[in-house]
Amino acid sequence: MSETESTPVPAARPSLFTRVARLGRAVLSVALDAALPPLCASCRTPLANPGGLCPACWSRVSFIAPPYCERLGIPFAYDPGPGILSMEAIADPPAYGRARAAVRYEDVARDLVHRLKYGDRLDLATSMGQWMARAGEALLADADALVPVPLHWRRLWGRRFNQAAALARVVASDSEVPLLTGALRRVRATPQQVGLSRSARAVNVQGAFAVTQAGKIAIYGKRLILVDDVLTSGATVDACARVLLRSGARNVDVLVFARVVATAQVPI
């Protein structure tokens, strides 16, 4: 067990075939890096260094910084002073405590998320996770452990990796906050949330998550941070937070790479 990652469920030792396959992928990656120039993660413009963005794409990334809602992390149109909440946070407070995101989910950020999830661009997790660690510094300073939002085993089988866990590993490495990879699991396969209304998203994830027996011991009394790639309506992280809190977690915050921001928010 490393200093920055712990899991309540012992990991199985990789088989010989798995180790050989990993070695083969590593050798192939080195060969491709030598033969092909690194490209911008969004527009594919050649770069001097791998895993980055060209100046034009970098300028189109909308980083989220104060002023924003203290609870939901939604950016405000102007600075109303510390501790002010958005209308959404007052009208429909979530189960989790605070949410923070590195960037707005638009344009280049959307490209990065899609390439990570569907294009096998695990190399992008490093930069994305580092941006998240900076955006969530205040949350990480108070946290006992990170918990990635899990995928159902069928989706994990098809995708071969959990993008939330990949991002969480980078955040854990940067912040030195331990990572719990086996505490929370998705027990029910749910349809994709894309295209569903806010209320339909909430119904879709009801009963979809559970804390494992070993996880109950690991999270009891702990201040946790849920990690995911994108926050849209917040239904998924809210469902996860409720399950963690019912199982004994002291507090649950949320850290994502990107969040959907409809319009400039006016604080009240």
Backbone bond lengths (Angstrom), bond angles and torsions (degrees), N, CA, C in turn:
res aa  C-N    CA-C-N  psi(-1)  N-CA   C-N-CA  omega(-1)  CA-C   N-CA-C  phi
1 M - - - 1.466 - - 1.511 110.03 -
2 S 1.314 117.32 128.71 1.452 120.80 -178.09 1.504 110.67 -83.63
3 E 1.344 115.84 172.56 1.444 120.63 -179.01 1.523 111.59 -71.08
4 T 1.323 117.33 -24.98 1.450 119.55 -175.15 1.514 113.83 -108.67
5 E 1.329 119.04 -0.78 1.452 119.42 -179.86 1.519 109.41 -141.24
6 S 1.321 115.57 129.20 1.450 121.72 174.98 1.506 107.76 -135.50
7 T 1.323 116.95 151.70 1.449 120.78 178.91 1.513 109.40 -140.95
8 P 1.349 118.41 137.74 1.447 120.70 -179.28 1.510 112.93 -75.39
9 V 1.334 117.65 -9.67 1.456 121.04 -179.47 1.522 108.63 -119.22
10 P 1.348 118.51 117.19 1.463 120.02 -178.21 1.530 111.06 -57.17
11 A 1.318 115.84 136.36 1.463 120.55 179.66 1.519 110.25 -82.71
12 A 1.342 115.64 139.68 1.452 120.42 178.48 1.527 110.06 -71.06
13 R 1.332 117.16 144.46 1.455 120.52 179.24 1.516 109.53 -70.22
14 P 1.343 117.68 131.37 1.462 119.68 -179.06 1.521 111.38 -58.23
15 S 1.332 116.21 143.64 1.464 121.02 178.49 1.526 109.35 -72.84
16 L 1.335 115.33 167.17 1.463 120.39 177.99 1.523 110.24 -60.16
17 F 1.337 116.74 -41.69 1.462 120.32 179.29 1.520 111.03 -60.82
18 T 1.355 116.65 -42.52 1.469 120.74 -179.81 1.512 110.86 -63.85
19 R 1.343 117.08 -42.40 1.467 120.47 -179.70 1.525 111.45 -65.13
20 V 1.349 116.05 -40.29 1.467 119.87 178.63 1.525 110.15 -66.15
21 A 1.342 116.46 -40.62 1.462 120.37 179.69 1.523 111.12 -63.49
22 R 1.337 116.43 -41.18 1.462 120.20 178.40 1.526 111.15 -64.01
23 L 1.336 115.54 -40.94 1.458 119.32 178.15 1.521 110.58 -63.27
24 G 1.338 115.97 -41.93 1.456 119.69 179.07 1.517 112.16 -62.11
25 R 1.345 117.10 -41.77 1.461 120.67 178.45 1.515 111.05 -64.90
26 A 1.335 116.69 -37.38 1.468 120.31 179.60 1.523 111.00 -65.84
27 V 1.353 116.36 -43.70 1.462 120.47 178.87 1.520 110.40 -63.52
28 L 1.350 116.42 -42.48 1.464 120.53 179.08 1.521 110.81 -63.02
29 S 1.333 116.09 -40.12 1.467 120.19 179.60 1.522 111.30 -61.99
30 V 1.352 116.10 -42.88 1.468 120.25 179.14 1.522 110.19 -63.44
31 A 1.347 116.71 -41.41 1.464 120.69 -179.70 1.522 111.28 -64.86
32 L 1.333 116.85 -41.77 1.460 120.29 179.06 1.519 111.60 -66.80
33 D 1.349 116.22 -39.45 1.463 119.78 178.54 1.525 111.11 -61.28
34 A 1.328 115.14 -36.02 1.463 118.88 -179.68 1.529 111.83 -74.09
35 A 1.339 115.93 -31.76 1.463 119.42 -175.46 1.522 113.18 -89.00
36 L 1.344 117.02 -30.45 1.457 120.35 -174.78 1.524 110.83 -116.54
37 P 1.321 118.71 142.49 1.461 121.11 177.64 1.533 110.46 -72.90
38 P 1.329 118.11 148.81 1.466 119.60 175.03 1.517 110.58 -65.01
39 L 1.343 115.97 144.85 1.452 121.34 -176.60 1.515 110.98 -119.82
40 C 1.318 116.19 154.24 1.461 121.74 173.69 1.525 108.65 -57.99
41 A 1.329 116.95 135.14 1.460 121.04 -176.34 1.521 112.83 -66.36
42 S 1.333 117.31 -17.60 1.461 120.26 -178.63 1.521 112.91 -104.58
43 C 1.337 118.14 -57.17 1.471 120.78 -172.79 1.520 113.68 -101.78
44 R 1.339 118.28 -4.77 1.462 123.84 176.77 1.526 113.69 72.35
45 T 1.332 117.93 19.81 1.457 121.21 173.83 1.527 109.62 -70.73
46 P 1.342 120.03 136.12 1.469 121.17 179.09 1.534 111.46 -58.30
47 L 1.352 115.05 140.50 1.458 122.20 -179.18 1.522 110.38 -125.38
48 A 1.316 114.99 165.66 1.463 120.11 175.76 1.518 111.03 -78.63
49 N 1.343 116.81 -34.35 1.464 121.44 -177.49 1.527 110.17 -125.52
50 P 1.343 118.12 145.39 1.463 121.04 -177.76 1.524 112.18 -76.14
51 G 1.353 114.74 159.80 1.446 121.06 171.62 1.507 115.85 77.64
52 G 1.343 117.84 17.52 1.449 119.89 -176.57 1.510 112.95 -123.46
53 L 1.337 114.76 -167.69 1.451 122.68 178.54 1.529 109.32 -121.45
54 C 1.322 115.86 149.52 1.451 119.59 173.67 1.528 108.75 -72.92
55 P 1.328 118.80 162.69 1.467 120.83 -178.67 1.524 113.28 -56.00
56 A 1.346 117.16 -38.94 1.463 119.85 -178.38 1.526 111.49 -65.03
57 C 1.333 117.41 -43.06 1.468 120.52 179.99 1.530 110.58 -71.73
58 W 1.321 116.54 -38.64 1.463 120.10 178.13 1.525 110.88 -57.62
59 S 1.323 117.36 -38.69 1.461 121.11 -178.14 1.523 112.13 -68.75
60 R 1.354 117.10 -17.12 1.463 120.61 -179.10 1.521 112.89 -98.58
61 V 1.326 117.96 5.02 1.464 121.40 175.07 1.533 108.64 -84.32
62 S 1.327 116.82 123.22 1.467 121.76 -178.29 1.528 109.28 -96.46
63 F 1.316 116.83 92.43 1.456 120.94 177.75 1.533 110.07 -71.33
64 I 1.322 115.84 144.06 1.460 121.42 179.47 1.524 108.82 -96.82
65 A 1.305 115.79 123.37 1.460 122.21 179.83 1.520 108.42 -138.81
66 P 1.328 118.55 162.24 1.464 119.83 176.63 1.527 110.43 -55.26
67 P 1.343 116.88 147.51 1.471 126.64 10.31 1.528 112.50 -86.34
68 Y 1.330 115.74 140.06 1.454 120.88 174.93 1.525 109.62 -150.29
69 C 1.338 114.99 165.88 1.462 121.65 178.51 1.521 109.05 -59.84
70 E 1.328 116.34 127.55 1.465 120.85 -178.17 1.522 111.47 -61.47
71 R 1.321 118.15 -29.27 1.465 121.83 -176.37 1.526 111.99 -87.91
72 L 1.320 116.95 -52.12 1.459 120.97 -171.99 1.521 114.26 -99.30
73 G 1.329 117.71 -13.51 1.456 120.20 -178.64 1.508 114.30 74.29
74 I 1.341 118.37 15.63 1.464 121.95 178.32 1.525 108.52 -75.96
75 P 1.339 118.16 126.96 1.467 119.60 -177.81 1.525 112.39 -66.95
76 F 1.347 116.08 142.34 1.456 122.84 177.80 1.526 110.29 -96.17
77 A 1.331 115.07 158.06 1.457 120.95 178.02 1.522 111.52 -74.20
78 Y 1.323 117.65 -25.29 1.465 122.27 176.81 1.514 108.73 -149.27
79 D 1.313 116.92 168.73 1.461 121.97 -175.36 1.531 110.31 -90.02
80 P 1.356 117.51 110.67 1.459 120.00 -178.91 1.533 113.36 -92.04
81 G 1.346 115.79 -1.91 1.454 119.70 -176.01 1.516 110.41 109.96
82 P 1.327 116.42 169.16 1.467 120.01 -175.27 1.529 113.34 -70.88
83 G 1.354 114.77 148.56 1.454 121.05 171.73 1.511 116.14 77.92
84 I 1.341 119.67 7.17 1.453 121.72 -177.79 1.526 110.26 -79.83
85 L 1.350 115.93 140.18 1.457 121.73 -178.47 1.521 111.08 -103.85
86 S 1.315 114.91 155.25 1.457 121.39 175.70 1.521 109.90 -81.40
87 M 1.330 115.67 165.85 1.464 120.11 177.28 1.522 111.07 -61.07
88 E 1.334 116.66 -37.60 1.469 120.27 179.86 1.519 111.91 -63.14
89 A 1.330 116.73 -41.20 1.462 120.40 -178.48 1.518 111.70 -67.27
90 I 1.317 117.53 -32.58 1.462 121.66 -179.84 1.529 110.85 -78.99
91 A 1.334 116.47 -42.97 1.462 120.48 -175.85 1.528 112.56 -73.98
92 D 1.328 116.90 -35.37 1.471 120.76 -175.62 1.522 110.10 -142.54
93 P 1.336 117.23 71.00 1.473 119.84 -176.65 1.522 111.45 -63.30
94 P 1.329 117.67 136.53 1.465 121.06 -179.01 1.529 112.05 -79.89
95 A 1.322 114.99 170.71 1.466 119.90 176.89 1.517 111.00 -72.14
96 Y 1.331 117.18 -31.45 1.463 120.43 -179.70 1.532 110.10 -79.17
97 G 1.327 115.38 164.64 1.451 119.88 -176.19 1.510 113.85 -80.74
98 R 1.327 116.90 -63.04 1.467 122.19 -177.69 1.522 109.19 -134.10
99 A 1.325 115.21 150.30 1.463 120.66 175.68 1.521 108.80 -126.79
100 R 1.326 115.71 138.13 1.459 121.24 176.97 1.531 108.83 -134.28
101 A 1.329 115.45 144.97 1.467 122.05 177.73 1.516 108.68 -133.72
102 A 1.319 115.46 149.86 1.462 119.86 -179.83 1.518 111.62 -77.29
103 V 1.346 117.20 -41.79 1.465 120.85 -173.33 1.522 110.49 -141.38
104 R 1.338 115.24 164.95 1.454 121.22 170.70 1.531 109.12 -76.01
105 Y 1.324 115.81 144.02 1.461 120.77 -179.72 1.525 108.95 -83.58
106 E 1.327 115.26 85.16 1.449 121.14 -179.82 1.523 109.42 -158.01
107 D 1.331 115.24 155.59 1.458 122.16 170.35 1.535 112.43 50.83
108 V 1.325 117.50 -115.48 1.463 122.16 -174.73 1.528 111.40 -64.33
109 A 1.328 116.98 -40.48 1.469 119.89 -179.91 1.518 110.97 -60.05
110 R 1.329 117.16 -38.95 1.466 120.81 177.82 1.530 109.90 -63.93
111 D 1.332 116.89 -40.14 1.458 120.01 177.40 1.528 111.20 -60.49
112 L 1.322 116.71 -43.62 1.458 120.64 -178.59 1.525 111.16 -62.62
113 V 1.324 116.62 -43.93 1.468 120.26 179.61 1.522 110.34 -62.68
114 H 1.326 117.66 -45.13 1.463 120.88 -178.46 1.526 111.93 -65.81
115 R 1.335 117.24 -39.31 1.470 119.87 179.17 1.535 110.83 -68.17
116 L 1.330 116.50 -35.91 1.465 119.64 177.07 1.524 110.66 -66.44
117 K 1.322 117.39 -49.93 1.456 121.65 -173.31 1.527 113.46 -74.20
118 Y 1.324 116.11 -43.92 1.463 119.62 -170.20 1.526 113.72 -112.41
119 G 1.337 117.05 -9.99 1.453 119.69 -177.91 1.516 113.80 -110.01
120 D 1.340 116.75 11.32 1.473 121.10 179.14 1.520 112.29 57.04
121 R 1.331 118.19 31.66 1.457 121.41 179.22 1.528 110.11 -93.20
122 L 1.327 115.45 64.73 1.465 120.06 179.95 1.521 112.36 -62.53
123 D 1.332 116.68 -20.98 1.456 119.68 178.63 1.530 111.77 -63.42
124 L 1.345 116.78 -25.25 1.455 120.32 -179.50 1.528 112.23 -70.79
125 A 1.332 116.55 -20.52 1.467 119.86 -178.11 1.522 112.13 -60.61
126 T 1.333 117.41 -28.42 1.464 120.15 -178.42 1.520 111.46 -63.68
127 S 1.329 117.08 -54.95 1.468 120.32 179.93 1.525 111.52 -64.88
128 M 1.328 116.19 -43.44 1.461 120.31 -178.47 1.525 111.05 -62.68
129 G 1.333 116.26 -43.38 1.458 120.32 179.19 1.512 112.88 -66.04
130 Q 1.330 116.45 -36.31 1.465 120.08 177.98 1.525 111.02 -66.37
131 W 1.328 117.36 -39.39 1.472 120.35 175.54 1.530 109.87 -62.34
132 M 1.324 116.49 -40.24 1.468 120.57 178.91 1.524 111.45 -63.05
133 A 1.325 116.03 -41.62 1.459 120.11 -179.18 1.531 110.98 -61.52
134 R 1.330 116.18 -38.32 1.466 119.14 177.91 1.532 110.88 -69.44
135 A 1.337 116.50 -41.37 1.463 120.15 -179.22 1.525 111.77 -66.99
136 G 1.324 117.10 -29.17 1.462 120.39 -176.20 1.512 114.54 -104.73
137 E 1.325 117.63 23.08 1.472 120.90 -176.39 1.526 112.59 -53.77
138 A 1.331 117.43 -44.36 1.464 120.49 -178.06 1.522 111.11 -65.83
139 L 1.329 117.57 -38.65 1.458 120.93 178.58 1.516 110.78 -69.12
140 L 1.325 116.34 -43.38 1.461 121.06 -177.40 1.520 112.37 -65.55
141 A 1.336 117.07 -30.21 1.461 120.57 179.75 1.523 111.73 -64.20
142 D 1.348 116.91 -25.14 1.465 120.93 -177.80 1.525 113.07 -104.08
143 A 1.336 118.21 -0.57 1.463 121.28 -169.48 1.525 113.03 -89.91
144 D 1.333 114.44 148.24 1.466 121.38 174.24 1.527 111.69 -97.69
145 A 1.335 117.08 -27.13 1.466 119.46 -177.33 1.514 110.19 -164.45
146 L 1.344 114.87 155.98 1.456 122.97 174.64 1.526 109.26 -104.37
147 V 1.340 116.13 140.42 1.464 121.65 178.33 1.527 108.33 -128.74
148 P 1.329 119.22 109.89 1.471 120.22 177.50 1.522 111.31 -72.42
149 V 1.328 116.57 143.11 1.463 120.59 174.50 1.529 107.77 -65.74
150 P 1.339 117.90 124.24 1.474 119.44 -173.73 1.522 112.94 -82.33
151 L 1.332 115.47 157.07 1.452 123.09 169.85 1.522 109.11 -96.90
152 H 1.323 116.91 152.04 1.455 119.56 170.55 1.524 108.73 -66.95
153 W 1.326 116.89 149.20 1.462 120.02 -172.56 1.536 112.17 -60.38
154 R 1.335 116.96 -29.43 1.470 118.46 179.13 1.526 110.72 -68.50
155 R 1.334 116.24 -43.01 1.457 119.28 179.11 1.526 110.86 -69.84
156 L 1.335 115.98 -36.58 1.461 119.98 177.38 1.520 110.51 -63.41
157 W 1.323 116.57 -38.78 1.464 121.10 178.66 1.527 110.30 -61.89
158 G 1.330 116.83 -42.90 1.453 120.19 -178.73 1.517 113.25 -72.38
159 R 1.346 116.52 -38.93 1.465 119.90 -177.01 1.517 112.16 -86.07
160 R 1.338 116.81 -24.96 1.468 125.06 177.26 1.529 113.47 79.17
161 F 1.313 118.97 -9.54 1.458 120.78 175.62 1.525 108.90 -157.52
162 N 1.320 115.15 158.55 1.462 121.76 177.02 1.520 107.94 -101.72
163 Q 1.320 116.83 114.97 1.462 120.25 -176.34 1.529 111.71 -63.67
164 A 1.340 117.56 -32.21 1.464 120.18 178.36 1.529 110.48 -65.86
165 A 1.331 116.55 -40.30 1.463 120.22 178.32 1.518 111.19 -67.77
166 A 1.347 117.13 -37.27 1.466 120.18 178.36 1.520 110.88 -62.99
167 L 1.327 117.44 -42.50 1.460 121.15 177.67 1.528 110.85 -67.84
168 A 1.331 116.34 -40.05 1.467 120.52 -178.51 1.526 111.43 -63.33
169 R 1.323 117.77 -34.95 1.466 120.18 178.89 1.524 111.06 -63.63
170 V 1.321 116.33 -38.83 1.463 119.69 178.70 1.523 110.22 -68.32
171 V 1.333 117.12 -44.02 1.465 120.96 178.31 1.527 110.32 -61.22
172 A 1.328 116.76 -41.62 1.465 120.90 179.04 1.520 110.93 -62.65
173 S 1.323 116.70 -41.72 1.457 120.77 179.68 1.525 111.39 -64.90
174 D 1.335 116.51 -41.36 1.463 120.65 -178.30 1.524 112.29 -71.83
175 S 1.331 116.43 -37.47 1.463 120.91 -172.77 1.516 114.06 -98.09
176 E 1.355 116.36 -15.39 1.460 122.54 -175.58 1.533 112.03 63.24
177 V 1.335 116.21 26.75 1.466 121.63 172.08 1.524 107.49 -91.94
178 P 1.326 119.78 128.49 1.468 121.30 -177.01 1.526 112.66 -59.77
179 L 1.326 114.69 151.05 1.456 122.28 -179.37 1.525 110.01 -111.97
180 L 1.339 116.31 125.50 1.461 122.19 176.46 1.527 108.21 -103.53
181 T 1.319 116.53 106.99 1.462 120.00 -175.13 1.522 113.70 -94.93
182 G 1.314 119.21 -12.08 1.459 120.50 -176.31 1.511 114.19 -119.51
183 A 1.327 117.83 11.72 1.458 120.26 -176.05 1.520 112.50 -78.87
184 L 1.324 117.37 -35.91 1.461 122.13 -174.82 1.520 109.13 -120.53
185 R 1.329 116.50 137.95 1.451 119.47 177.77 1.524 110.42 -137.08
186 R 1.308 114.77 155.41 1.468 121.30 177.26 1.522 107.02 -94.27
187 V 1.310 116.64 114.14 1.464 121.36 -173.34 1.521 112.89 -95.69
188 R 1.310 116.85 -10.43 1.461 120.34 179.99 1.521 109.50 -134.49
189 A 1.328 115.42 128.35 1.458 120.06 176.54 1.521 109.17 -71.04
190 T 1.325 116.94 131.75 1.468 121.35 -178.49 1.522 109.58 -121.74
191 P 1.335 116.78 149.83 1.467 119.17 174.64 1.525 110.13 -62.42
192 Q 1.324 116.40 160.22 1.454 121.37 176.61 1.526 109.34 -58.40
193 Q 1.353 116.20 142.88 1.456 121.01 180.00 1.529 112.32 -77.71
194 V 1.328 117.09 -16.38 1.460 120.98 -176.71 1.527 110.38 -59.00
195 G 1.333 116.49 128.42 1.455 121.50 177.88 1.511 114.87 91.07
196 L 1.338 117.79 -9.04 1.457 120.65 179.95 1.527 110.65 -86.82
197 S 1.341 116.28 150.26 1.453 120.96 175.49 1.518 109.60 -72.14
198 R 1.335 116.13 170.15 1.458 120.57 -178.75 1.530 111.45 -59.04
199 S 1.341 116.70 -45.75 1.465 120.07 -179.53 1.522 111.20 -68.38
200 A 1.332 117.31 -37.64 1.465 120.69 178.85 1.527 111.27 -66.46
201 R 1.335 116.84 -34.84 1.463 120.20 176.87 1.523 110.52 -63.09
202 A 1.330 116.48 -41.84 1.468 120.42 -179.90 1.524 111.15 -63.87
203 V 1.329 116.52 -43.14 1.464 120.75 178.88 1.525 110.41 -65.81
204 N 1.318 116.73 -37.97 1.464 122.22 -176.48 1.523 112.68 -59.98
205 V 1.343 117.65 -33.64 1.471 120.16 -175.27 1.528 113.27 -102.68
206 Q 1.333 117.32 5.23 1.457 119.32 177.23 1.529 110.38 -63.27
207 G 1.332 116.56 128.98 1.446 121.33 179.37 1.511 114.98 70.15
208 A 1.343 117.33 14.19 1.460 120.03 -176.59 1.519 113.29 -86.69
209 F 1.343 118.22 -14.64 1.460 121.27 -174.46 1.528 111.05 -124.77
210 A 1.335 114.62 152.27 1.463 120.97 177.72 1.515 109.35 -150.72
211 V 1.318 115.65 151.51 1.465 121.72 175.29 1.518 108.52 -92.43
212 T 1.310 117.32 132.50 1.460 121.10 179.55 1.524 110.34 -70.83
213 Q 1.317 116.50 163.19 1.468 120.03 179.16 1.523 111.13 -60.50
214 A 1.328 116.21 -45.28 1.462 119.11 177.06 1.523 110.66 -65.70
215 G 1.340 116.03 -33.42 1.452 120.21 179.74 1.508 113.05 -65.40
216 K 1.342 117.66 -33.96 1.463 120.51 179.16 1.524 111.56 -60.34
217 I 1.311 115.99 -36.85 1.468 120.27 177.67 1.519 109.98 -70.76
218 A 1.324 115.81 -41.47 1.467 120.39 -174.78 1.524 112.84 -69.32
219 I 1.347 117.81 -31.92 1.466 119.95 -174.23 1.522 113.28 -98.45
220 Y 1.331 117.67 -9.25 1.465 119.55 -172.34 1.535 110.88 -59.73
221 G 1.327 115.54 125.09 1.454 121.09 178.06 1.513 114.71 73.19
222 K 1.332 118.23 7.35 1.473 121.78 -175.01 1.528 111.58 -94.73
223 R 1.311 114.94 152.28 1.465 123.09 172.80 1.524 106.97 -94.77
224 L 1.322 115.94 111.90 1.460 121.92 -170.30 1.521 111.80 -109.05
225 I 1.334 114.62 154.87 1.466 121.41 170.94 1.522 107.62 -123.38
226 L 1.335 116.24 119.11 1.457 121.77 172.30 1.518 108.52 -76.99
227 V 1.322 117.33 135.67 1.458 122.03 -178.66 1.524 109.33 -119.23
228 D 1.342 115.87 130.35 1.461 120.84 176.17 1.526 108.69 -146.31
229 D 1.337 115.89 173.49 1.464 118.95 -178.52 1.523 112.53 -84.10
230 V 1.343 117.27 -45.67 1.464 120.96 -175.15 1.524 110.14 -134.62
231 L 1.325 115.82 140.85 1.463 121.91 173.62 1.523 107.54 -114.39
232 T 1.329 115.73 118.91 1.467 120.53 -179.90 1.524 108.90 -107.35
233 S 1.323 117.44 -87.22 1.463 120.24 176.41 1.522 111.83 -85.32
234 G 1.338 116.22 -19.86 1.458 120.59 -176.73 1.517 113.39 88.94
235 A 1.338 118.33 3.95 1.463 121.26 -176.48 1.523 112.16 -63.46
236 T 1.326 117.29 -41.71 1.469 120.37 -177.13 1.520 111.19 -66.99
237 V 1.327 117.84 -50.80 1.465 119.73 -178.59 1.531 110.86 -67.64
238 D 1.333 117.32 -31.11 1.459 119.71 177.33 1.523 110.64 -65.75
239 A 1.339 116.74 -42.40 1.465 120.55 178.00 1.528 110.76 -63.41
240 C 1.342 116.50 -41.65 1.464 120.41 177.95 1.529 110.76 -63.87
241 A 1.320 116.76 -43.36 1.463 120.83 -178.46 1.522 111.08 -62.08
242 R 1.325 117.43 -42.11 1.464 120.74 179.95 1.534 110.71 -60.52
243 V 1.324 116.34 -43.38 1.467 120.36 -179.71 1.528 110.50 -65.07
244 L 1.320 117.55 -42.79 1.469 121.17 179.81 1.524 111.55 -65.11
245 L 1.318 116.61 -41.33 1.469 120.35 -179.97 1.531 111.12 -67.64
246 R 1.330 117.16 -40.83 1.467 120.08 177.57 1.523 111.42 -64.33
247 S 1.328 116.77 -26.00 1.463 120.92 -178.88 1.526 112.91 -90.26
248 G 1.330 117.11 5.70 1.461 119.29 171.83 1.511 116.91 112.29
249 A 1.338 118.50 0.12 1.466 119.31 176.90 1.520 109.70 -63.00
250 R 1.310 116.61 142.49 1.464 121.46 -179.30 1.525 111.21 -74.76
251 N 1.307 116.95 -39.28 1.463 121.95 -177.13 1.526 108.33 -159.42
252 V 1.335 116.18 149.35 1.463 121.21 178.38 1.525 109.08 -133.26
253 D 1.322 116.62 122.50 1.460 122.97 171.53 1.526 108.55 -111.30
254 V 1.323 117.06 173.94 1.463 121.83 -175.54 1.525 109.51 -132.00
255 L 1.332 115.91 134.80 1.460 121.86 175.87 1.522 108.72 -131.95
256 V 1.341 116.65 123.73 1.462 121.38 -179.32 1.522 109.65 -129.58
257 F 1.323 115.21 164.23 1.453 119.03 175.49 1.524 110.86 -72.90
258 A 1.343 116.92 -47.97 1.460 120.68 -176.43 1.522 110.40 -136.60
259 R 1.318 115.74 151.27 1.448 120.29 174.18 1.525 109.21 -132.93
260 V 1.341 114.86 148.38 1.456 121.30 177.11 1.523 108.58 -75.75
261 V 1.326 116.17 128.06 1.465 122.19 176.50 1.522 106.24 -124.87
262 A 1.325 116.74 110.21 1.467 121.04 -174.30 1.520 111.13 -66.94
263 T 1.315 116.76 -56.42 1.465 122.28 -178.70 1.514 108.68 -144.62
264 A 1.322 116.52 170.65 1.458 121.13 175.68 1.528 108.81 -63.29
265 Q 1.310 116.59 127.51 1.464 121.02 -175.36 1.534 110.99 -89.70
266 V 1.334 114.34 143.07 1.469 120.67 175.42 1.516 107.48 -106.89
267 P 1.337 119.23 119.59 1.465 121.27 -178.18 1.524 111.68 -68.85
268 I 1.332 115.18 155.61 1.462 120.25 175.02 1.514 109.58 -128.51
